Amino acid sequence: MEVHVYQHGESDEAAKEAKLSYKEAMTRRRNRMQEIQDLKNNRLVGESHQGTLSIRSQPAGDYGNYVKETVEAENADREFLIGHEAEEKSVPIDDVRRMQWRHWQRKSFPGEWIELEGDQPDTYKWAQKEGASEAEEPSEAVE
């Protein structure tokens, strides 16, 4: 007995759908770029060690809901893109998260919240970025 398995166009359709979803996620991120920067400038959100945004201070009322919804939408697109990159490059998703974390640390402006490695292994701490090229030094007041 012989068994022949044929796949008719499914992989092409899946590839097209993935490509479209990727482009859509990139477009949504590009369209909300200024909103995210405004939230960072107002010190409401920061870049977490997961390669996603984290709400540092959520305002009350409608504006607080807007902040939450905007961060959730951004993180959904970031998660999709992180997963897409991990799959495309055949690397563990945690490696891509780490690369994205470092990327967003470097791109952050002075005063923005970033998550840094803590003093103990697998711990993290929040700090405001001090210098333009600095990615790993916390902001500490000198007294």
Protein Blocks (a to p, Z undefined) as FASTA:
>chain_A
ZZddddehklmmmmmmmmmmmmmmmmmmmmmmmmmmmmmmnomaccdfkopacdfbdceh
jllmmmmmmmmmmmmmmmmmmmmmmmmnopafklmmmmmmmmmmmmpcehiacddddfbe
hiacddddfbfmlckbccdddZZ
